[in-house]
Amino acid sequence: MDADVIIIGSGMGGATLAAALAPTGRRILILERGEHLRPSARDRDVDAIFRDGAFRPDEVWLDGSDQPFNPGNYYNVGGNSKFYGAAMIRYREADFQPAAHVGGTTPGWPINYPELETDYQAAEALYQVRGNAAEDPTEPCHSGSYPHPPVPDEPDMADLRKRLSQAGLRPSSIPLGVDLSDWLSGGQTTWDAYPNTGRGKMDAETGGLAVALGYKNVTLRTGCPVEQIDVDETGRVTGVRLSQGETITSPLVVVAAGAVQTTALLLRSANKNYPTGLANKSDQVGRNFMNHNCSAVLALHPLRKNHSVYQKTLMVNDFYLAVDDRPALGNVQMLGKITGSILAANSGLPRWLADFVAARSFDFYAMSEDLPNPDSRVTLCNGQIKLDWRRSNWAAHSQLVKTLKSKLRQAGFPVVISKPFDRRTPSHQCGTARMGDDPATSVVDSHCRSHDHPNLFVVDASVLPTSAAVNPALTIAALALRAGRHIAQTELAD
């Protein structure tokens, strides 16, 4: 065998799993289709990033009407986390239970919050999260404290926090994987949607992967897209085939390529014994695709400027849980500070007007749960990825945006505008290989092991049974630590 464990993908799931398995001493090979992001003049160039799409891959998928579009996913060491906003938020206890929403009812998870709590705690330590669990009344129980205090508010953000409190809200600090001084030393910008080519953000590369590669038994190979997973006649995985033709053998394979690419790989690996793809006896691979319902909400006063550089320190969960006759609506958090260039590129406003608005705006990110739907799915069409996303629960999101706008006007902002994100903006894609106890309705068990193949695991956002309404990075990391512990005890034990 060429390796004891092959991990396909170096994003949040794959990198964290590698860190969990590294101490076993077994030969772990991480295969990443992309390359390292290297420092360049474009790293903090707002026009290059947001207007020119300098970092967006040249990739085309089909939508539900067979129309081509550029999806905006990133392929590099660390995956999408290299560009993420570093929000490391725990799912709430209610997120693991069946719940009624405006748009339907979500299924429960095969595990509950207490079963994942210690892994959440370990993930926060691994990614050096900065936060304060006492500020948010919806925050679930913590068995320990955050490794660091919250990233501090800038003066205008401190004023915003006060205004939101006076409007009857309970703003809290976003738990963030950011070393502020390190990040700002590379340029006076926010980190949200900017590439991390240093160590300012704790992403999959600077967090989990850095720990894993500190062990001599862990190897990373870049530029290695996996074309197919091989299985024998008994259903056991034997290894993988790379696009360039090389075969690599291993008694254990973990797919961590992201909700869409993981699906594509499993479907592409179909053979005579598994004609619908691997791990797909249930016909659930690719189904239940979810992508958060998100909108940008800009609040401004024409006579007041916002001098913030990074801005992304506050969130509001007052509308997160169902209360009395109000349903669960979702999470509100700050976007990284927008600029005139960003606003012009995304709104069509003339640059002079975009500059005027951006100089005065406080930029919010309203996020609501998208519910699982078996007809919302990823398939292959003549080898090309087709994403037929059936957006759900939009009425709840509309109510969240409307409620937020009202509160922002109470907080002293006479002008509040909003714009929903479309399918070109990946908003936490998940759900296509969901976990569950029943092999007939799920793809993996609660330890992320395939129901169909005993030595195949899926450890990324694919396995999430529900999307909840907060950023999933920390939950993906916690699940990877849990899966890693299980693999070490059952597959790699001496």
C-alpha positions as CSV (number, residue, x, y, z in Angstrom):
1,M,0.0,0.0,0.0
2,D,1.2,3.5,-0.8
3,A,-0.3,5.1,2.3
4,D,-2.3,4.0,5.3
5,V,-4.8,6.9,4.9
6,I,-5.6,9.0,1.8
7,I,-7.4,12.3,2.5
8,I,-8.8,13.9,-0.7
9,G,-8.9,17.7,-0.1
10,S,-7.1,20.1,2.3
11,G,-10.0,22.3,3.3
12,M,-11.5,22.6,6.8
13,G,-12.6,19.0,7.0
14,G,-9.5,17.3,5.4
15,A,-7.0,19.5,7.2
16,T,-8.6,19.1,10.6
17,L,-8.9,15.3,10.1
18,A,-5.2,15.1,9.2
19,A,-4.3,17.0,12.4
20,A,-6.4,14.5,14.4
21,L,-4.8,11.4,12.7
22,A,-1.2,12.6,12.6
23,P,-0.3,11.5,16.1
24,T,-1.2,7.9,15.2
25,G,2.1,7.6,13.3
26,R,0.4,6.1,10.3
27,R,1.3,7.2,6.8
28,I,-1.2,9.9,5.9
29,L,-1.3,11.3,2.3
30,I,-3.3,14.4,1.6
31,L,-4.2,15.0,-2.1
32,E,-5.0,18.5,-3.1
33,R,-6.1,19.4,-6.6
34,G,-4.9,23.0,-6.3
35,E,-1.7,24.7,-5.2
36,H,-0.5,27.0,-2.4
37,L,-1.6,30.6,-2.5
38,R,1.6,32.6,-2.7
39,P,2.0,36.2,-1.7
40,S,1.4,38.6,-4.5
41,A,0.5,42.2,-5.2
42,R,-3.1,41.2,-5.7
43,D,-3.7,39.9,-2.1
44,R,-5.0,43.3,-0.9
45,D,-6.0,44.8,-4.2
46,V,-9.7,45.3,-3.9
47,D,-10.2,45.8,-7.7
48,A,-8.3,42.7,-8.5
49,I,-10.3,40.6,-6.1
50,F,-13.8,42.0,-6.4
51,R,-14.0,43.6,-9.8
52,D,-11.6,41.4,-11.9
53,G,-12.2,38.1,-10.0
54,A,-8.4,37.5,-10.0
55,F,-8.7,34.5,-7.7
56,R,-11.9,33.0,-9.0
57,P,-11.2,29.7,-10.9
58,D,-12.0,29.4,-14.5
59,E,-14.8,26.9,-14.0
60,V,-18.3,26.5,-15.5
61,W,-21.2,24.5,-14.0
62,L,-24.7,24.2,-15.2
63,D,-27.7,25.4,-13.2
64,G,-31.1,23.7,-13.0
65,S,-32.1,25.1,-16.4
66,D,-28.8,23.8,-18.0
67,Q,-27.5,27.4,-18.2
68,P,-23.7,27.8,-17.5
69,F,-22.4,29.9,-14.6
70,N,-19.2,30.4,-12.8
71,P,-19.7,29.1,-9.2
72,G,-17.0,31.0,-7.4
73,N,-15.5,28.1,-5.4
74,Y,-11.8,28.1,-4.7
75,Y,-9.3,25.3,-5.3
76,N,-6.1,25.7,-3.4
77,V,-4.4,24.4,-0.3
78,G,-6.8,25.2,2.5
79,G,-9.8,25.3,0.1
80,N,-12.5,28.0,0.5
81,S,-11.3,28.8,4.0
82,K,-8.4,30.8,2.5
83,F,-11.0,33.4,1.6
84,Y,-13.5,33.0,4.4
85,G,-14.5,35.5,7.0
86,A,-13.0,33.4,9.8
87,A,-16.3,33.2,11.8
88,M,-16.0,30.1,13.9
89,I,-19.5,29.8,15.4
90,R,-21.0,26.8,17.2
91,Y,-24.3,25.5,16.0
92,R,-27.0,26.1,18.7
93,E,-28.4,23.1,20.6
94,A,-31.7,23.5,18.8
95,D,-29.9,23.1,15.4
96,F,-29.4,19.4,16.2
97,Q,-33.1,18.8,16.8
98,P,-36.1,18.5,14.4
99,A,-37.5,22.0,14.0
100,A,-40.4,23.7,12.3
101,H,-39.5,26.6,10.0
102,V,-41.6,28.9,7.8
103,G,-40.6,26.9,4.8
104,G,-40.9,23.4,6.3
105,T,-39.5,21.1,9.0
106,T,-35.9,20.0,9.3
107,P,-34.8,16.5,10.3
108,G,-32.8,16.0,13.5
109,W,-29.2,14.9,13.5
110,P,-28.1,11.5,14.6
111,I,-26.1,13.2,17.3
112,N,-26.9,16.0,19.7
113,Y,-25.0,19.0,20.8
114,P,-23.5,17.5,24.0
115,E,-22.0,14.7,21.9
116,L,-20.0,17.3,19.9
117,E,-19.3,19.8,22.6
118,T,-15.8,18.6,23.5
119,D,-14.9,18.5,19.8
120,Y,-16.1,22.1,19.5
121,Q,-13.9,23.0,22.4
122,A,-10.9,21.3,20.8
123,A,-11.6,22.9,17.4
124,E,-11.6,26.3,19.0
125,A,-8.2,25.6,20.5
126,L,-6.8,24.3,17.2
127,Y,-8.0,27.4,15.3
128,Q,-7.2,29.8,18.1
129,V,-10.7,31.3,18.2
130,R,-11.2,34.7,19.8
131,G,-14.5,35.2,21.5
132,N,-16.7,35.7,24.6
133,A,-19.3,33.0,25.2
134,A,-21.1,35.1,27.9
135,E,-22.3,37.8,25.5
136,D,-24.8,35.9,23.4
137,P,-27.9,34.5,25.2
138,T,-28.3,31.8,22.5
139,E,-24.7,30.5,23.0
140,P,-24.8,26.8,24.0
141,C,-23.0,25.5,26.9
142,H,-19.1,25.6,26.8
143,S,-17.0,23.2,28.8
144,G,-14.1,25.7,28.6
145,S,-13.3,29.3,27.6
146,Y,-12.1,30.6,24.2
147,P,-8.3,30.6,23.8
148,H,-8.3,34.4,23.4
149,P,-10.6,37.4,24.1
150,P,-12.7,38.8,21.2
151,V,-11.2,40.8,18.4
152,P,-11.8,44.4,19.5
153,D,-14.4,46.7,18.1
154,E,-13.1,49.8,16.2
155,P,-14.5,53.1,17.5
156,D,-17.3,53.3,15.0
157,M,-18.2,49.7,15.7
158,A,-18.3,50.3,19.4
159,D,-20.8,53.1,18.7
160,L,-22.8,50.7,16.5
161,R,-22.9,48.2,19.3
162,K,-24.3,50.8,21.6
163,R,-26.9,51.9,19.0
164,L,-28.0,48.3,18.5
165,S,-28.4,47.8,22.2
166,Q,-30.5,51.0,22.5
167,A,-32.7,49.6,19.7
168,G,-33.5,46.6,21.9
169,L,-31.0,44.1,20.4
170,R,-28.3,42.1,22.1
171,P,-25.2,42.3,20.0
172,S,-22.3,40.0,20.7
173,S,-18.8,39.4,19.4
174,I,-18.3,37.1,16.5
175,P,-16.0,34.2,17.5
176,L,-13.1,34.7,15.0
177,G,-10.0,32.9,13.9
178,V,-8.0,36.0,13.3
179,D,-4.8,37.4,14.7
180,L,-5.6,41.0,14.1
181,S,-2.2,42.6,14.4
182,D,-0.7,40.0,12.1
183,W,-3.5,40.5,9.5
184,L,-3.3,44.3,9.6
185,S,0.5,44.2,9.2
186,G,-0.1,43.0,5.7
187,G,-2.4,45.8,4.8
188,Q,-5.2,48.0,6.2
189,T,-8.1,45.9,5.0
190,T,-10.7,43.5,6.3
191,W,-10.0,39.8,6.0
192,D,-13.5,38.8,4.8
193,A,-13.2,37.4,1.2
194,Y,-9.6,38.4,1.0
195,P,-7.0,35.7,0.4
196,N,-4.8,34.7,3.3
197,T,-1.2,34.3,2.1
198,G,0.3,34.9,5.5
199,R,-0.7,33.8,9.0
200,G,-3.3,36.5,9.9
201,K,-6.3,34.2,9.5
202,M,-6.5,30.7,11.1
203,D,-7.8,28.9,8.0
204,A,-7.5,25.2,7.1
205,E,-3.9,25.6,6.0
206,T,-2.6,27.8,8.8
207,G,-4.6,25.8,11.4
208,G,-5.2,22.1,10.9
209,L,-2.8,21.5,8.1
210,A,0.1,23.3,9.7
211,V,-0.3,21.0,12.8
212,A,-0.6,17.9,10.6
213,L,2.5,18.6,8.5
214,G,4.5,19.0,11.7
215,Y,4.5,15.2,11.8
216,K,6.9,13.3,9.5
217,N,4.3,10.7,8.7
218,V,2.0,13.3,7.0
219,T,2.6,14.2,3.3
220,L,0.8,16.8,1.2
221,R,0.7,16.5,-2.6
222,T,-0.6,19.5,-4.6
223,G,-1.8,19.6,-8.2
224,C,-3.3,16.1,-7.8
225,P,-7.0,16.1,-8.8
226,V,-8.6,12.7,-8.1
227,E,-10.6,11.3,-11.0
228,Q,-11.9,8.1,-9.4
229,I,-12.1,6.1,-6.2
230,D,-11.4,2.4,-6.8
231,V,-13.3,-0.4,-4.9
232,D,-13.0,-4.2,-5.1
233,E,-15.8,-6.7,-5.6
234,T,-16.6,-6.8,-1.8
235,G,-17.1,-3.1,-1.7
236,R,-13.9,-2.1,0.1
237,V,-12.0,0.9,-1.2
238,T,-8.6,0.0,-2.6
239,G,-7.3,3.4,-3.6
240,V,-7.7,6.3,-5.9
241,R,-6.8,7.3,-9.5
242,L,-5.5,10.7,-10.3
243,S,-6.5,12.6,-13.4
244,Q,-3.0,12.3,-14.8
245,G,-3.4,8.5,-14.6
246,E,-1.5,7.5,-11.5
247,T,-3.1,5.0,-9.1
248,I,-2.4,5.3,-5.4
249,T,-3.4,2.5,-3.1
250,S,-4.6,2.7,0.5
251,P,-6.8,0.7,2.9
252,L,-8.6,3.8,4.0
253,V,-9.8,6.7,1.9
254,V,-11.5,9.9,3.2
255,V,-13.2,12.3,0.8
256,A,-13.1,15.9,1.9
257,A,-13.5,17.8,-1.3
258,G,-16.5,20.0,-0.4
259,A,-20.2,19.4,-0.9
260,V,-20.2,19.7,-4.7
261,Q,-16.9,18.2,-5.6
262,T,-17.3,15.3,-3.1
263,T,-20.5,14.4,-4.8
264,A,-19.0,14.7,-8.3
265,L,-16.2,12.3,-7.3
266,L,-18.5,9.7,-5.7
267,L,-20.8,9.8,-8.8
268,R,-17.8,9.7,-11.2
269,S,-16.5,6.6,-9.4
270,A,-19.5,4.5,-10.6
271,N,-18.7,1.0,-11.8
272,K,-20.6,-2.2,-12.8
273,N,-21.1,-3.1,-9.1
274,Y,-22.1,0.4,-8.1
275,P,-23.7,1.9,-11.3
276,T,-25.1,5.0,-9.5
277,G,-21.8,5.9,-7.9
278,L,-20.1,5.0,-4.7
279,A,-21.8,5.3,-1.3
280,N,-25.0,5.8,-3.1
281,K,-27.2,2.7,-2.6
282,S,-29.6,5.1,-0.9
283,D,-29.7,7.4,-3.9
284,Q,-28.9,10.2,-1.6
285,V,-25.5,11.3,-2.9
286,G,-25.9,14.8,-4.3
287,R,-29.4,15.3,-2.9
288,N,-30.4,17.7,-0.1
289,F,-28.0,20.4,-1.3
290,M,-28.2,23.5,0.9
291,N,-26.8,27.0,0.5
292,H,-27.7,29.6,3.1
293,N,-30.2,32.3,2.2
294,C,-28.1,35.4,2.5
295,S,-28.4,39.2,1.8
296,A,-26.2,42.1,2.2
297,V,-27.9,44.9,4.2
298,L,-26.3,48.3,4.2
299,A,-27.3,50.9,6.8
300,L,-26.1,54.5,6.6
301,H,-26.6,58.0,7.7
302,P,-25.7,60.6,4.9
303,L,-24.1,62.9,7.5
304,R,-22.0,60.3,9.3
305,K,-19.0,58.4,8.0
306,N,-17.9,54.9,9.1
307,H,-14.1,54.9,9.5
308,S,-13.8,51.2,10.3
309,V,-11.1,49.2,8.5
310,Y,-12.2,45.6,9.2
311,Q,-15.7,46.0,10.9
312,K,-16.4,42.3,11.2
313,T,-16.7,42.0,15.0
314,L,-20.4,42.0,15.8
315,M,-23.3,39.6,15.4
316,V,-26.9,39.5,16.5
317,N,-28.8,36.3,17.3
318,D,-32.0,37.9,18.7
319,F,-34.0,36.4,15.7
320,Y,-32.2,33.0,15.6
321,L,-34.5,30.9,17.8
322,A,-38.2,30.6,17.5
323,V,-39.9,32.6,20.3
324,D,-43.7,32.6,21.0
325,D,-45.4,33.3,17.7
326,R,-42.2,34.3,15.9
327,P,-40.4,31.6,13.9
328,A,-36.7,31.1,13.7
329,L,-35.4,33.6,11.2
330,G,-31.6,33.5,11.3
331,N,-28.3,35.1,12.2
332,V,-27.1,38.7,11.5
333,Q,-23.4,39.5,11.5
334,M,-21.2,42.2,10.0
335,L,-19.6,41.8,6.6
336,G,-16.0,42.9,6.2
337,K,-16.0,46.6,5.4
338,I,-17.0,47.2,1.9
339,T,-15.4,49.8,-0.3
340,G,-16.7,51.8,-3.3
341,S,-15.0,49.4,-5.6
342,I,-16.7,46.4,-4.1
343,L,-20.1,48.1,-4.1
344,A,-19.8,49.3,-7.7
345,A,-18.7,45.8,-8.8
346,N,-21.8,44.2,-7.2
347,S,-24.5,46.8,-7.6
348,G,-23.9,48.6,-10.9
349,L,-23.8,52.0,-9.1
350,P,-21.5,54.6,-10.6
351,R,-18.2,54.7,-8.8
352,W,-18.7,58.2,-7.3
353,L,-22.0,57.2,-5.7
354,A,-20.6,53.8,-4.6
355,D,-17.7,55.6,-2.9
356,F,-20.2,58.0,-1.2
357,V,-22.3,55.1,0.1
358,A,-19.4,52.9,1.2
359,A,-17.8,55.6,3.2
360,R,-21.0,55.9,5.3
361,S,-22.3,52.4,5.4
362,F,-22.3,49.7,8.1
363,D,-22.5,46.5,6.2
364,F,-24.5,43.5,7.6
365,Y,-24.8,39.9,6.5
366,A,-28.3,38.5,7.1
367,M,-28.3,34.7,7.0
368,S,-31.2,32.2,7.2
369,E,-31.4,28.5,7.0
370,D,-31.9,26.7,3.8
371,L,-33.9,23.5,4.3
372,P,-32.9,20.0,2.9
373,N,-34.8,19.0,-0.2
374,P,-34.1,15.8,-2.1
375,D,-34.7,17.6,-5.4
376,S,-32.1,20.2,-4.6
377,R,-29.2,18.3,-5.9
378,V,-25.8,18.0,-7.6
379,T,-25.6,15.7,-10.6
380,L,-23.2,15.1,-13.5
381,C,-24.4,15.9,-17.0
382,N,-22.0,14.4,-19.6
383,G,-19.3,14.7,-17.0
384,Q,-20.1,18.4,-16.2
385,I,-21.3,19.4,-12.7
386,K,-25.0,20.4,-12.7
387,L,-26.2,22.2,-9.6
388,D,-30.0,22.4,-9.4
389,W,-30.4,24.4,-6.2
390,R,-34.0,24.7,-5.0
391,R,-33.8,27.6,-2.6
392,S,-36.2,27.1,0.4
393,N,-37.4,29.0,3.4
394,W,-37.1,32.3,1.6
395,A,-40.1,33.8,3.4
396,A,-38.2,33.5,6.7
397,H,-35.2,35.2,5.2
398,S,-37.4,38.0,3.8
399,Q,-38.9,38.5,7.3
400,L,-35.3,38.5,8.8
401,V,-34.2,41.3,6.4
402,K,-37.4,43.3,7.0
403,T,-37.0,43.0,10.8
404,L,-33.4,43.9,10.6
405,K,-34.1,47.0,8.5
406,S,-36.7,48.2,11.0
407,K,-34.2,47.8,13.9
408,L,-31.5,49.6,12.0
409,R,-33.8,52.6,11.4
410,Q,-34.5,52.6,15.2
411,A,-30.7,52.6,15.7
412,G,-30.4,55.8,13.8
413,F,-29.9,54.9,10.2
414,P,-32.5,56.5,8.0
415,V,-31.3,54.8,4.8
416,V,-31.2,50.9,4.8
417,I,-30.8,49.0,1.5
418,S,-30.5,45.2,0.9
419,K,-29.5,42.9,-1.9
420,P,-29.7,39.0,-1.8
421,F,-26.7,36.9,-2.8
422,D,-27.2,34.8,-5.9
423,R,-25.9,31.3,-6.9
424,R,-22.5,32.8,-8.0
425,T,-21.7,33.4,-4.4
426,P,-21.1,30.1,-2.5
427,S,-22.8,30.6,0.9
428,H,-21.7,27.6,2.9
429,Q,-22.7,24.8,0.5
430,C,-23.6,21.6,2.4
431,G,-25.8,18.5,2.7
432,T,-25.1,16.3,-0.3
433,A,-23.8,13.2,1.6
434,R,-25.7,13.7,4.8
435,M,-25.2,11.7,7.9
436,G,-27.9,9.6,9.5
437,D,-28.6,6.3,11.3
438,D,-30.7,4.8,8.5
439,P,-28.7,3.6,5.4
440,A,-31.8,4.0,3.3
441,T,-32.0,7.7,3.8
442,S,-28.4,8.8,4.4
443,V,-24.9,8.4,3.0
444,V,-22.7,8.2,6.1
445,D,-23.2,7.3,9.8
446,S,-22.6,9.6,12.7
447,H,-18.8,9.1,12.5
448,C,-18.8,10.0,8.8
449,R,-18.3,6.4,7.7
450,S,-20.0,5.4,4.4
451,H,-22.9,3.0,5.0
452,D,-21.9,1.1,1.8
453,H,-18.1,1.0,2.1
454,P,-16.6,0.3,5.5
455,N,-13.2,1.9,4.7
456,L,-14.6,5.0,3.0
457,F,-15.3,8.2,5.0
458,V,-16.7,11.6,4.0
459,V,-15.5,14.5,6.2
460,D,-16.6,17.9,5.0
461,A,-19.7,20.0,4.7
462,S,-21.4,17.3,2.6
463,V,-22.4,15.4,5.8
464,L,-24.3,18.2,7.5
465,P,-28.0,17.1,7.8
466,T,-29.1,20.7,8.1
467,S,-27.5,24.0,7.3
468,A,-28.5,25.8,10.5
469,A,-28.1,29.6,10.1
470,V,-24.5,30.2,11.1
471,N,-21.2,29.7,9.4
472,P,-20.4,26.0,9.4
473,A,-16.6,26.0,9.5
474,L,-16.3,25.3,13.2
475,T,-18.9,22.5,13.0
476,I,-17.0,20.9,10.1
477,A,-13.8,21.0,12.1
478,A,-15.5,19.5,15.2
479,L,-17.0,16.7,13.2
480,A,-13.6,16.0,11.6
481,L,-12.0,15.7,15.1
482,R,-14.8,13.4,16.1
483,A,-14.4,11.3,13.0
484,G,-10.6,11.3,13.5
485,R,-10.9,9.9,17.0
486,H,-13.2,7.2,15.7
487,I,-10.9,6.3,12.9
488,A,-7.9,6.2,15.2
489,Q,-9.7,3.9,17.6
490,T,-11.3,1.5,15.0
491,E,-9.1,1.6,11.9
492,L,-5.6,2.6,12.9
493,A,-5.4,1.0,16.4
494,D,-2.4,-1.3,16.9
